[in-house]
Amino acid sequence: MVFWRIRIREKPRIEISPEDIILAFMHVVEEHGGVMTATRLHKLVTIAEKEAELDLFTARPYHYGPFVPELPNMMKALEKRGLIVSKTLKRDGKTVRIYALTPRGRNEARKSVAKLRRSTKGRDALAVAEIWGTAPLFSLLYYVYTRWPYLASKSRIRSEVLGGSPSPDAGD
């Protein structure tokens, strides 16, 4: 009796890193003419973490909705490596942190986007950036606050966001 051996080739597992998500999201936002702020990044990462089931970030309730505690240090590390630059602005009495890719960072971000496109979770995460990356911040906040109410539990602007009237604090 002859038994045929069939070799099944498994696709190599694509390891997605937090850096891949951050750089890819920044790339998508910039490609669509948007600006990445710290607030927007925390919300986008939260949505991707929840909807694409990434297991890379941990969002916690904070003053303006979900806050991802590991992001500030990750952004500093990316800046030290010359992949991003950051700037702090004052707008309407509020401090706003803005991030942008450097030319070197753009090259790395393109690689991250290509990597994410090779996995289901990565494609799901990219879809979040495509859909929400340049949406008005108020819409982004409303989505997050209604989808995961516990993440809005400590928000100082929760009633303004859920009530539907824009708050001056809700700006990027």
N, C-alpha and C positions, 0 to 999 in steps of 0.2 A: 504494500500500500504506500502510495506517495502522498505526502501532505505538502501542500504549497505554503510556503512562508510568505506572508504579505507584510511588507514593511510599511507602517503608517508613519508618515512624517508629521511630526508635531511642529506647529509654528513656535518659534522662540517667544517666550513671554517678554513683553515690552515693559521695562521698569520705568515708571513715570516718577520723576522727582518733584518736590515742591518748586525747585528752581525752574523746571520745565513749564510748570503751570504758570508761574509768575511771568516769565519771559514771553511765553506764548500769548498770555492775556494782554501784556503790554503791547506786543506786536499787533494783535488784532485791533485793539483800541486805537493805536496810532494810525494804522492803515485805514481806519474808517474816519480819520480826522478828529478823534477824541483826545482827551487828556486824561492820563491816569492819576487819580488822587488817592491818598491813603484810604479815605472813606470808601471810594468806589472799589478799590482793590479788596478791602475786607469783605465787602458785600458780594463781589463776584466770586471770590474764593469760597465763601460760605455757601453760595448757591451751588457751585461746582462740587464742593465736598458732599453736600447733601444729595444732589440729583444724580451725580455721576458715581457716587459711592467710592470716592478716592482713597479714604483712610490716610490722608496726608496732613490734614489740618484739624484743629479743634477750635470751633467758634464758641465764644462765651457771651452772655448778655452784658452789655455795657451802656455807656451814656447815649450813644447814637445807634443802638442796635448791635448786631453781631460784631465782635472784636476777635481777631485771631492773634493771640499773644505772641506767636512765633514770627509773625510777619515783620515787625520792625527790625529785629536782628537779621532776618534774611535779607531785607532791603539794604541794610548797612553793609552786609557782606558782599552783595552784588555791586554796590557802589565802590567798595574798596577794590574789587576786581576790575573796575573800569567798565562794567557792563551797563550801568545806569548812572544817571545824575539825578539829584533831587534839589528842590528849591522850596523854601517855606515862604509863603505869602500871607499878608494880612488882607482880609476882605470882609467888609462890614463888621469890623471888630473881631473877627474870627481868624484863627490861624489855619491855613490850608497847606498841606504838604503835597507837592506835585512831583511826579517821577517821569523820566523820559529815558528811552534807550539811547546809548551811545552808538556810533557806527559799529564798533565791535560787538556791542550788545545786540544790535539788530541782526548781525550774522548768527549769533548764538540763538537768538529768538526764532529765526527761520528754521534752524535745526530742531528746536524744541517743537515748533508747529508741525514739522514733518514727522517727528517722533510720535506726537500725540495722534496724528492722523492714522497711524498704524495700529491703534488699539481702540476697542469699543469705548472704554472709559475715557480715553483721550479725546475721541471724537465727541463724546457727550460733553466733556469739559469745554472743548472749543465751541460747541454750540452755545453754551452759556455766555461765553465772551462775545460771540457773534450777535446774540439776541440782546444782551443786557449791557454790553461794553460801552455803547454811546447813548443808551436810553437816558432820559432825564433822571437826575438823581432821585427826585421825589417818587417817580414811578418805580425805580429800583428799590427804594426803601419800603414803599407800600407793598410790593411783592414779597419781600423778605419778611416784613412784619406780619403779613396775613398768612403766609405759608408756614412760618415757624414762630408763632406768637411768643413762645418762651424766650426766644432770642431778643425780643423787644421789651421784655419785662422790666429792664432797668433804664430804658430809653427816656431821656429828658424831652424828646419831641414826639413821643408815641401818640399822644392825643391829637397833635397837629397832623401827623402822617395818617393815622387811621380815620381822623375826622374829615380828611380830604382837603383841608386848607393848608397851603404851603407855609412853612415856618421859615423865618430868616436863618435859623440855625441849620436848616436842612440843605444848605448849599454845599456843593462840592468843595 
